[in-house]
Amino acid sequence: MTDVVPLRRNARFQLLWIGSAVSELGSELTRLAMPLLVLALTGSPGLAGVVAGARTVASLVVQMPAGVWVDRWDRRRTLVTAQGLQAVVSALLTALVVSGDVQVWQFVALAVLDGLCAAFIVPVQDTAIRGVVPPGQLHSAYAQEEARTHAAGLIGPPLGGLLYGLGRAVPFVVDTVTFLAATLFYALAKVPRRPAEEPRDGGEERRPIRRGMRREAAEAVAWLLRRPGLREVTAAVMVLNLLGGAFLIPLIVLVGERGGDARVTGTVLAGLGVGGLAGALLSGRVSRLLPPGKLLVAVVAVFGAALAATALPWGAWWPMIPLVFITLSTPALNVVLNVVIARMVPEAMLGRMGAVLNMGGTALKPLGPVLGGAMAAALGGAAALVVLGGLLGLTAAVAALSPHLRRFTGEPSAASPA
């Protein structure tokens, strides 16, 4: 029997993780620097929003085709090529900024190209983890991934602002370097090239049959709908993303109503990053307390209670404490659901299912800020947060009534036949 190498000594996973970490840090650097640059050049917050929205829309539109193609193509080549192209896009943007001859349509075009590259990178990263990590180590691997995400979100924006203060082009130069480094690390990781091929009855392998893109996408959706428990989890996550994405504007209004300035607001929001990083480190212990279905109910309930608690009349700084508890609990759920997907979904369908679940999870998310803004305008910051917290509590209660969700363990043996 072959000994399993500890995750920390799994060179392919660690190279993949380092590549993802430096790439995500580069993206976070420009998340603040890009709108600052557009505002400096145009003076228009609306145009800054258009540039950011163009990337999101491009990534969302191509997400499903990208998932299908990831299941068809050489995954190693796709990952290295997409990351390399993202580095080229960043280099072009840097050159435009340095030249001083840049227009808004160029920002939009490059943002679209960046979003298209990201649409391919994300599903390949997800499938690559399953290809290089043994099943028994998936939980630790996804916990490390979750820590990476929160660390980049905590460090990247303030570092991007600092670099932007040194010179408008500086964060974009660093972003390009991080993308080039990520491309090298991905090449060295040597992720599996092809999806695993389904065995015949006699045991020999066969090539997967390729159907039309729409049919392959529909196959993934049908697979999800035939999985009691997983489909309810997906629906609950959609509602969580909608309501969870609505609290930012009411929170900013609340801090302002209590006399807090931009510095106070930024510090309060830092609670999300602090809690997220701590939650990622504790996700292993938290996730062992409950099976996935019950953990989802608990996390939604904690999220709702914490949002409502931000409205307690204890000063402008107080909301930072409940925010820590929000992101202290959510990383464990993210890790558990990633492991569930990696174990339940057939290898040859991972790209498509990742796209289906990402689209399902983000389909309602853009409506969150609109909902939150409308509620804050009508009710004020505190009341809006209480209502959002109550709606999340109601979501947890409805989810708890589902027998499929309560019994959901995420074990492949519990899945319905294909």
C-alpha positions, -999 to 999 in steps of 0.1 A, spaced: 0 0 0 14 34 -10 19 59 19 -1 91 15 22 121 14 12 148 40 -5 178 23 23 202 33 47 179 13 24 175 -17 45 196 -41 19 197 -69 -8 210 -46 15 235 -29 27 249 -63 -9 251 -74 -19 269 -41 11 294 -44 1 302 -80 -35 308 -69 -24 329 -39 -1 353 -59 -27 356 -87 -54 364 -63 -32 389 -44 -25 406 -77 -63 409 -85 -70 423 -51 -42 449 -56 -61 464 -85 -96 460 -71 -90 494 -53 -64 508 -77 -86 505 -108 -116 526 -96 -91 551 -82 -74 554 -116 -107 557 -135 -120 583 -111 -87 603 -114 -89 602 -152 -126 608 -157 -140 621 -124 -170 598 -129 -180 572 -103 -204 558 -129 -176 550 -153 -156 534 -126 -186 512 -119 -190 504 -156 -154 492 -158 -158 469 -127 -192 457 -140 -178 448 -174 -154 423 -159 -181 407 -138 -206 405 -167 -180 390 -191 -170 363 -165 -207 355 -158 -217 353 -194 -189 329 -204 -189 309 -172 -211 280 -184 -194 276 -218 -160 277 -199 -172 249 -176 -181 227 -206 -148 234 -223 -128 228 -192 -143 193 -192 -133 188 -228 -99 204 -231 -64 197 -217 -69 213 -183 -32 219 -177 -28 238 -209 -60 257 -203 -49 269 -169 -14 280 -180 -28 296 -212 -56 315 -194 -33 328 -166 -6 338 -192 -32 357 -212 -43 374 -180 -7 385 -175 -6 399 -211 -39 419 -204 -24 433 -173 8 442 -191 -12 461 -218 -30 480 -192 2 489 -174 17 502 -207 -14 524 -213 -12 538 -178 25 545 -182 20 562 -215 -7 584 -201 -28 579 -233 -56 558 -220 -94 560 -227 -123 545 -209 -132 521 -237 -97 506 -234 -103 500 -197 -136 483 -205 -121 461 -232 -93 450 -210 -116 444 -181 -138 421 -204 -107 402 -215 -96 398 -179 -130 385 -169 -130 360 -198 -96 346 -186 -109 344 -150 -139 324 -162 -116 296 -173 -90 298 -145 -115 293 -116 -131 260 -128 -97 245 -137 -83 254 -103 -113 237 -87 -109 205 -107 -71 205 -104 -73 202 -66 -93 170 -69 -67 157 -93 -36 163 -71 -51 158 -36 -61 124 -21 -98 123 -10 -89 121 27 -70 154 24 -96 174 5 -109 191 36 -74 204 46 -67 215 10 -99 235 7 -93 251 42 -59 262 29 -77 276 -2 -102 295 20 -74 310 41 -57 322 9 -89 340 -3 -94 358 30 -58 367 34 -57 382 -1 -89 401 6 -74 415 38 -40 425 25 -47 433 -12 -69 464 -11 -48 484 14 -16 474 -2 -30 484 -36 -39 518 -22 -4 522 -8 12 512 -42 -12 536 -60 1 564 -38 36 557 -50 25 560 -87 -6 553 -107 11 525 -127 28 508 -97 0 484 -86 -6 474 -122 31 466 -127 30 444 -95 -2 428 -108 15 418 -140 44 403 -121 21 383 -99 2 369 -129 35 359 -146 46 342 -114 13 324 -111 17 311 -147 51 297 -138 38 280 -106 9 265 -125 32 251 -152 54 235 -125 24 220 -106 16 198 -136 -21 194 -129 -38 164 -146 -44 172 -182 -77 153 -188 -109 144 -168 -108 109 -155 -125 86 -180 -154 64 -170 -146 27 -169 -165 1 -190 -182 -28 -174 -152 -49 -181 -129 -24 -162 -111 -8 -192 -113 29 -197 -131 46 -225 -131 81 -239 -160 103 -227 -186 110 -253 -188 147 -263 -222 160 -270 -234 195 -279 -226 223 -255 -262 229 -245 -268 192 -240 -237 189 -218 -247 220 -197 -282 206 -194 -268 173 -183 -250 190 -154 -282 209 -143 -302 176 -145 -276 159 -124 -280 185 -97 -318 184 -97 -317 146 -91 -296 150 -59 -319 156 -29 -301 176 -3 -276 191 -27 -303 209 -47 -318 223 -14 -284 235 -3 -279 253 -36 -312 271 -33 -304 281 3 -270 294 -8 -286 315 -35 -308 332 -9 -279 336 15 -259 354 -13 -288 377 -21 -294 388 15 -258 386 25 -249 409 -4 -274 435 6 -260 445 40 -230 466 29 -249 498 20 -271 497 51 -240 492 72 -222 522 57 -254 542 63 -256 530 99 -220 539 107 -226 574 92 -258 579 112 -237 573 143 -211 599 134 -185 576 119 -163 589 91 -147 570 62 -118 558 85 -142 543 110 -162 527 82 -131 511 68 -120 498 102 -155 483 108 -155 466 75 -120 452 83 -139 429 107 -150 409 77 -114 402 68 -103 394 103 -132 370 109 -128 354 75 -91 346 80 -97 333 115 -127 313 103 -106 297 76 -80 286 101 -108 272 124 -129 257 96 -117 221 102 -129 222 138 -162 240 130 -171 217 101 -167 186 123 -194 197 146 -223 193 122 -230 175 88 -232 198 58 -270 203 58 -273 212 94 -241 233 92 -257 254 64 -288 260 86 -265 271 115 -244 294 94 -274 312 79 -289 316 114 -256 330 128 -254 353 98 -289 366 104 -284 371 142 -251 389 136 -266 413 111 -294 421 134 -269 426 162 -251 453 143 -281 476 149 -276 476 187 -271 512 199 -235 508 211 -217 533 189 -202 536 154 -175 510 161 -198 483 175 -208 467 142 -172 454 137 -178 428 164 -208 411 148 -191 413 114 -163 392 128 -188 365 137 -204 365 103 -172 356 85 -160 335 114 -187 309 105 -190 311 67 -155 297 58 -163 264 73 -195 262 52 -175 271 20 -149 244 28 -174 217 35 -194 225 3 -163 224 -18 -154 190 -4 -189 177 -10 -188 188 -46 -154 173 -51 -166 140 -37 -200 137 -52 -196 151 -87 -181 128 -114 -146 138 -125 -157 143 -161 -184 167 -150 -165 189 -125 -160 219 -148 -197 220 -158 -210 215 -123 -186 242 -110 -201 266 -135 -237 256 -127 -231 260 -90 -212 293 -94 -239 307 -116 -266 296 -92 -247 311 -63 -241 344 -80 -273 347 -101 -291 368 -74 -260 383 -59 -260 415 -81 -294 423 -68 -282 424 -32 -267 460 -33 -298 472 -50 -320 457 -24 -299 469 5 -297 504 -9 -335 506 -13 -341 493 22 -316 517 37 -332 546 19 -367 536 30 -359 524 66 -325 538 76 -294 518 82 -303 501 115 -338 490 106 -327 477 72 -300 455 89 -326 442 114 -350 433 85 -322 416 66 -312 397 97 -348 386 102 -351 374 66 -319 353 70 -334 339 102 -365 330 83 -344 314 56 -327 292 82 -360 282 97 -375 272 63 -343 253 54 -345 234 87 -380 222 78 -365 203 47 -359 167 56 -336 163 26 -314 192 38 -314 180 75 -303 145 65 -278 157 39 -243 144 46 -226 150 13 -214 114 10 -212 100 -26 -231 69 -14 -261 90 -5 -264 104 -40 -292 93 -63 -283 72 -92 -274 90 -124 
